[in-house]
Amino acid sequence: MTKRLSLIALALLSLLCPIAEALITGRVDGDPWGKWSIAEGVLWMPLIYCWYYVDKREQRFRAGSLQNVGVAALALIGLPVYFFRSRGFRRGGVATLKSAGVLLRLTLLDGAGEWLAG
């Protein structure tokens, strides 16, 4: 899977999970710690890791086990650490800002999915 496909899958997951929730349960629970939100987060993990794995190969960066687990389990912390370690301060900062933009877009897609489901 390429980085682009991983991002497309994340976008589709963000948009379609609230719709699936509404179809199955009859409502959309906006609770960020609800069962559906947690399930969506669990589904995000392999997609984020896939993106990271391909990027790590492209950057020719050797990461240890702790870095790999950190990115998979705690992407909000693990990815910025990876960006700064693999790219240096300036490029790592730019990559972190870009990833924040991606997260914002995914959040907006999730909101759009909730709106469509409602």
Sequence and secondary structure as in RCSB ss.txt:
>XXXX:A:sequence
MTKRLSLIALALLSLLCPIAEALITGRVDGDPWGKWSIAEGVLWMPLIYCWYYVDKREQRFRAGSLQNVGVAALA
LIGLPVYFFRSRGFRRGGVATLKSAGVLLRLTLLDGAGEWLAG
>XXXX:A:secstr
  HHHHHHHHHHHHHHHHHHHHHHHSS    TTSHHHHHHHHHHHHHHHHHHHHHHHHHT    HHHHHHHHH H
HHHHHHHHHHHH HHHHHHHHHHHHHHHHHHHHHHHHHHHHH 
